[in-house]
């Protein structure tokens, strides 16, 4: 599954998802399909698919 860069709207949605998971959104790299987040003061980078899967597992109604 490959996500395209949908611009600011995609970044806003990713930021909302991160906030609901207790993380802070830092950025999205569409070329590498990665999401950068801050969790407990540390920067982490997830593959976009992995981040979305984790979100869907935590918030199944979304």
N, C-alpha and C positions, 0 to 999 in steps of 0.2 A: 504494500500500500504506500503510495507516494502522495504527499500533500504538497500543493503548490503554495507559493507565497501569495496570500490573499490580501496582503497589505495590513493596514492598521487594524481593521476589524478582527483579523485572526489573532493579532497580538493582544487585543483587548480581551478576547475570549480566553486565550491562554492565561492571561493575568488573573481573570476571574476564577478559572479552574485552580490555579496555583493558590490563590487566597483561600479557597474553600478547603484545600488540603493542608493549610497552615504554612504555606511557603510564600516567598516573594519572587515574582517574575522578574528576571533580569533581561532576557532576550531570546530571540528565535533565529536560528540559522537555517534558512530554507535550502541552501545548497547541501548542507550536511544532514538535514532533517533532524536537528537537535534543539532542545529547549534548555536554556540555562536558568537556574533557580537558586535562591538562597534559602537554606534550611538550617535553623539553629546557628546562624552566624557563619555558615560555611557555604561556599559556592559549589553547586553540583550541576552536572550536565547529563540529561537523559536523552535517549533516542525518542523522537516524537511519538512513535507508535507505543513505546513502553509507557510514556507519561500518560497518554490518552487511555491506555488499557488500565493503568493504575487508578486514574480518575473514575473510569466507568465502574471499576470494582468497588471503590469507596462510595460512589454516588450512583447506584444502579438506576435510579429514576430519572437521571439527567440524560 
